[in-house]
């Protein structure tokens, strides 16, 4: 599992360092980080990030980015690579301040199917594939060795990116899946806060609301498997998606392993 980093206000921030690979090595600590949004970062959090990062990659939509901007971090580059178009994002990620929580989380079936559909789009949408390709270009080029990528909760767009990086570096699928699923526990506190917010509305927290919220905050194999199945269907597996979708060559894979693995 990646190492959870203690901060004051940043959700689900982890260092991939220490995760073992199939050839007996481990991912280096202090280079590859994932997290939820950085908009609530305190001064202490900003100081921590400034000292440990060269680059922040923001996978959120323009609307999410405007609503809760990333902090300016001295000496740290910030690149915006929205993964999903506006339509694809609806009902798949935490609502904005203008949306009614009870309404957004009123239909558990819609939430669950929407999330699974979003993961499929990570692989089948030309727009999403291009954005992830640009992300891997940044890693391959190596201008910014210490990289953090994030979305809103650090679960879906971020979790899929982490899964891909771990797979490229030689982490076995079971371990990469378990690291992905660990997000569920790290978001438990935020889930309870949202439940409480709806509980305090006029309608209150119904069973449907509670189930929808559980689905929305779960890092489920049911979701990630939709992306994996699309890789198999459209590219003949992960290697095909990597080479023909993201255009990462065998030589570049070796370069990434040399840069980000111990030994």
C-alpha positions as CSV (number, residue, x, y, z in Angstrom):
1,X,0.0,0.0,0.0
2,X,1.1,3.6,-0.6
3,X,2.0,5.6,2.5
4,X,-0.7,8.0,3.9
5,X,0.8,11.4,4.5
6,X,-0.4,13.3,7.6
7,X,-1.7,16.8,6.7
8,X,-4.2,19.2,8.3
9,X,-6.7,19.6,5.5
10,X,-5.7,17.5,2.4
11,X,-7.7,14.4,1.9
12,X,-6.4,11.0,0.8
13,X,-2.8,12.1,0.1
14,X,-0.4,9.2,-0.3
15,X,3.1,8.5,-1.4
16,X,3.3,5.4,-3.8
17,X,6.8,4.8,-2.4
18,X,7.3,1.3,-0.9
19,X,4.8,-0.6,-3.1
20,X,6.6,-3.8,-4.3
21,X,6.9,-4.9,-7.9
22,X,6.9,-8.3,-9.4
23,X,10.7,-8.3,-10.0
24,X,11.4,-7.8,-6.3
25,X,12.0,-4.0,-6.3
26,X,9.9,-1.2,-4.8
27,X,8.7,2.2,-5.9
28,X,11.0,4.9,-4.6
29,X,9.6,7.1,-1.8
30,X,9.3,10.8,-2.3
31,X,8.5,10.9,-6.0
32,X,5.0,9.8,-6.9
33,X,2.1,11.2,-4.9
34,X,-1.7,11.1,-5.2
35,X,-4.4,13.0,-3.4
36,X,-7.8,14.6,-3.2
37,X,-8.1,18.3,-4.0
38,X,-5.7,20.8,-2.5
39,X,-8.1,23.7,-2.1
40,X,-8.4,23.4,1.7
41,X,-4.7,23.3,2.3
42,X,-3.6,25.2,5.3
43,X,-0.4,27.2,5.5
44,X,1.3,24.2,7.1
45,X,0.0,22.0,4.3
46,X,1.3,24.4,1.7
47,X,4.7,24.5,3.3
48,X,4.8,20.7,3.3
49,X,3.8,20.4,-0.4
50,X,6.3,23.1,-1.4
51,X,9.1,21.1,0.1
52,X,8.2,17.8,-1.4
53,X,6.9,18.5,-4.9
54,X,8.1,19.8,-8.3
55,X,4.8,19.4,-10.1
56,X,1.0,19.2,-9.4
57,X,-1.3,17.8,-12.1
58,X,-5.0,18.7,-11.6
59,X,-7.4,16.2,-13.2
60,X,-10.5,18.2,-12.3
61,X,-12.9,19.9,-14.6
62,X,-12.6,23.7,-15.2
63,X,-15.7,24.2,-13.0
64,X,-14.2,22.3,-10.1
65,X,-10.9,24.1,-10.5
66,X,-12.7,27.5,-10.4
67,X,-14.8,26.5,-7.4
68,X,-11.8,25.4,-5.4
69,X,-8.5,26.5,-6.9
70,X,-5.2,24.8,-6.2
71,X,-3.0,26.9,-3.9
72,X,0.0,28.7,-5.4
73,X,3.1,26.8,-4.3
74,X,6.4,28.5,-4.7
75,X,8.7,26.7,-7.2
76,X,6.0,24.0,-8.0
77,X,4.6,23.9,-11.5
78,X,0.8,23.3,-11.8
79,X,-0.7,21.7,-14.9
80,X,-4.4,21.4,-15.6
81,X,-5.4,18.2,-17.4
82,X,-9.2,17.7,-17.1
83,X,-9.9,14.0,-17.6
84,X,-13.7,14.1,-18.3
85,X,-15.8,16.4,-20.4
86,X,-18.7,18.1,-18.6
87,X,-21.4,15.7,-19.7
88,X,-19.3,12.6,-18.7
89,X,-18.7,14.1,-15.3
90,X,-22.3,14.5,-14.3
91,X,-23.3,12.2,-11.4
92,X,-19.9,10.7,-11.1
93,X,-18.0,13.1,-8.7
94,X,-18.8,15.2,-5.6
95,X,-21.2,18.0,-6.4
96,X,-20.3,21.7,-6.5
97,X,-21.5,24.1,-3.9
98,X,-24.4,25.2,-6.2
99,X,-25.8,21.7,-6.4
100,X,-28.4,20.2,-4.0
101,X,-26.8,17.3,-2.1
102,X,-30.0,15.5,-1.5
103,X,-30.9,15.7,-5.2
104,X,-27.5,14.6,-6.5
105,X,-27.4,11.6,-4.2
106,X,-31.1,10.5,-4.5
107,X,-30.7,7.6,-6.9
108,X,-28.1,4.9,-5.9
109,X,-28.5,3.0,-9.1
110,X,-27.7,6.1,-11.2
111,X,-24.7,7.0,-9.0
112,X,-23.2,3.5,-9.3
113,X,-23.9,3.1,-13.1
114,X,-22.6,6.6,-13.6
115,X,-19.3,5.9,-11.9
116,X,-18.8,2.6,-13.8
117,X,-19.5,4.5,-17.0
118,X,-16.9,7.1,-16.2
119,X,-14.3,4.5,-15.8
120,X,-15.1,3.0,-19.2
121,X,-14.8,6.5,-20.6
122,X,-11.3,6.8,-19.2
123,X,-10.3,4.2,-21.8
124,X,-12.8,4.7,-24.7
125,X,-13.1,8.5,-24.8
126,X,-10.6,10.0,-27.2
127,X,-10.5,13.1,-25.0
128,X,-9.8,11.2,-21.8
129,X,-7.1,9.0,-23.4
130,X,-5.4,12.1,-24.8
131,X,-5.3,13.7,-21.3
132,X,-3.8,10.7,-19.7
133,X,-1.3,10.5,-22.5
134,X,-0.3,14.0,-21.7
135,X,0.1,13.0,-18.1
136,X,2.4,10.2,-19.0
137,X,4.4,12.6,-21.3
138,X,5.1,14.7,-18.2
139,X,6.4,11.6,-16.3
140,X,8.5,10.4,-19.2
141,X,10.1,13.8,-19.9
142,X,11.2,13.9,-16.3
143,X,11.5,17.7,-16.0
144,X,9.6,17.5,-12.8
145,X,10.6,14.4,-11.0
146,X,8.5,14.8,-7.8
147,X,4.9,14.7,-9.0
148,X,1.5,14.8,-7.3
149,X,-1.8,14.3,-9.3
150,X,-5.2,14.8,-7.9
151,X,-8.9,15.3,-8.7
152,X,-11.7,16.1,-6.1
153,X,-11.6,13.1,-3.7
154,X,-8.5,11.4,-5.2
155,X,-10.6,8.3,-5.9
156,X,-11.6,7.9,-9.6
157,X,-9.6,10.0,-12.1
158,X,-6.7,9.9,-9.6
159,X,-7.1,6.3,-8.7
160,X,-7.1,5.2,-12.3
161,X,-3.9,7.1,-12.9
162,X,-2.2,5.5,-9.9
163,X,-3.3,2.1,-11.1
164,X,-1.8,2.7,-14.5
165,X,1.5,4.0,-13.1
166,X,1.8,1.0,-10.7
167,X,1.1,-1.4,-13.6
168,X,3.7,0.3,-15.8
169,X,6.3,0.0,-13.0
170,X,5.6,-3.7,-12.6
171,X,3.2,-3.9,-9.6
172,X,1.0,-6.9,-9.9
173,X,-2.7,-6.3,-10.6
174,X,-3.9,-7.6,-7.2
175,X,-1.6,-5.3,-5.3
176,X,-2.5,-2.3,-7.5
177,X,-6.2,-3.1,-7.0
178,X,-5.8,-3.2,-3.3
179,X,-4.0,0.1,-3.3
180,X,-6.8,1.6,-5.3
181,X,-9.5,0.1,-3.0
182,X,-7.8,1.6,0.1
183,X,-9.2,5.0,-0.8
184,X,-12.6,3.8,0.6
185,X,-11.2,3.8,4.1
186,X,-9.4,7.1,3.7
187,X,-12.6,8.9,2.6
188,X,-14.8,7.5,5.4
189,X,-14.7,10.8,7.3
190,X,-15.8,12.8,4.3
191,X,-18.6,10.4,3.7
192,X,-19.9,10.8,7.2
193,X,-19.8,14.6,6.8
194,X,-21.9,14.5,3.7
195,X,-24.4,12.1,5.3
196,X,-24.7,14.6,8.2
197,X,-25.3,17.5,5.8
198,X,-28.2,15.7,4.1
199,X,-29.5,14.5,7.5
200,X,-29.9,18.1,8.5
201,X,-31.9,19.0,5.4
202,X,-35.7,19.2,5.5
203,X,-36.1,15.8,3.7
204,X,-33.4,14.1,5.9
205,X,-31.2,11.2,5.1
206,X,-33.2,8.4,3.4
207,X,-32.0,4.9,2.8
208,X,-31.6,5.8,-0.9
209,X,-29.4,8.8,0.0
210,X,-27.3,6.6,2.2
211,X,-26.8,3.9,-0.4
212,X,-26.0,6.5,-3.1
213,X,-23.4,8.1,-0.9
214,X,-21.8,4.7,-0.1
215,X,-21.5,4.0,-3.8
216,X,-20.1,7.5,-4.6
217,X,-17.4,7.2,-2.0
218,X,-16.4,3.6,-2.6
219,X,-13.3,2.8,-4.5
220,X,-14.8,-0.4,-5.9
221,X,-13.4,-3.1,-8.1
222,X,-16.8,-2.9,-9.9
223,X,-15.8,0.5,-11.1
224,X,-12.1,-0.1,-12.0
225,X,-13.0,-3.4,-13.7
226,X,-15.0,-1.3,-16.3
227,X,-11.8,0.4,-17.4
228,X,-9.9,-2.9,-17.4
229,X,-12.6,-4.6,-19.5
230,X,-12.5,-1.7,-22.0
231,X,-8.7,-2.1,-22.3
232,X,-9.2,-5.7,-23.1
233,X,-12.0,-5.0,-25.6
234,X,-10.4,-2.0,-27.4
235,X,-6.7,-2.6,-27.1
236,X,-6.2,-6.2,-26.3
237,X,-5.2,-5.5,-22.7
238,X,-3.2,-3.0,-20.6
239,X,-0.1,-3.3,-22.7
240,X,-2.0,-2.5,-25.8
241,X,-3.7,0.5,-24.2
242,X,-0.3,1.7,-23.0
243,X,1.4,1.4,-26.4
244,X,-1.5,2.3,-28.8
245,X,-3.7,4.5,-26.6
246,X,-1.2,6.4,-24.4
247,X,1.7,5.9,-26.9
248,X,4.2,4.9,-24.2
249,X,7.0,2.8,-25.7
250,X,8.9,-0.1,-24.2
251,X,11.9,2.1,-24.0
252,X,9.9,4.7,-22.1
253,X,8.6,2.1,-19.7
254,X,12.2,1.1,-18.9
255,X,13.0,4.8,-18.4
256,X,10.2,5.2,-15.9
257,X,11.3,2.1,-14.1
258,X,14.8,3.4,-13.8
259,X,13.6,6.7,-12.6
260,X,11.0,5.6,-10.1
261,X,12.1,2.1,-8.8
262,X,14.7,1.3,-6.2
263,X,17.7,-0.7,-7.2
